């Protein structure tokens, strides 16, 4: 196999700590959506696997890996008179303002990876606009050669379309790209694209859920350079 030449990252739970970033945001967004009605906010939370009392997401919450459209579908039965498009627009605008908490210090890590000549991309099931806002908020957008959201025209994970688009844009063999993420959606997409699936445990999924689909399971992306060194050393020997 070819040495790795590109790395694709998921966003929430991978670049950013999922709970620290999104629990406070979810409480505020659902309260606003419910116009201050606490019972309604609880119902909305239950619809998307979020406990308003404890600020905890269920492991199968659609917020973890699904698109804003899919999250909106879960909320809409409790919001009569609201259109899917209006809700997604409102959700994307609110998400763009979320305070992002880095899973590890991102600037030095990304600078290290770029210094090794790697192409770096982001594939998220969030919208592209809020994704770019999140990268910009922590001053890391310039490190990314490619950013794709569910609405960028390539499809959404677990479909491999956005992953393939990254490889094809830069002429990279698919097997020379690692897809790093915290959910099964990320790993299924990587396998479907013929890329190397790498799991991290900085999201809500447990190791036993991710390991069957992953080539490697890392505590967080701070361990990625060491894994890349081991992989490339093995490939050069092979």
DAPE-V684816 format. One record per run of one state. SS is the DSSP state (H for helix, E for strand, - for the rest). FROM is the first residue (numbers start at 1). LEN is the number of residues. If there is no record, write none. Layout:
# DAPE-V684816
ss->{SS,SS}
from->{FROM,FROM}
len->{LEN,LEN}
This chain:
# DAPE-V684816
ss->{-,E,-,E,-,E,-,H,-,H,-,E,-,E,-,H,-,H,-,E,-,H,-,E,-,H,-,H,-,E,-,H,-,H,E,-,H,-,E,-,H,-,E,-,H,-}
from->{1,6,10,12,13,16,17,18,34,38,48,50,52,56,58,68,77,84,97,102,103,106,116,119,124,128,138,141,144,146,149,161,170,174,177,182,184,194,196,201,207,214,216,219,221,238}
len->{5,4,2,1,3,1,1,16,4,10,2,2,4,2,10,9,7,13,5,1,3,10,3,5,4,10,3,3,2,3,12,9,4,3,5,2,10,2,5,6,7,2,3,2,17,1}
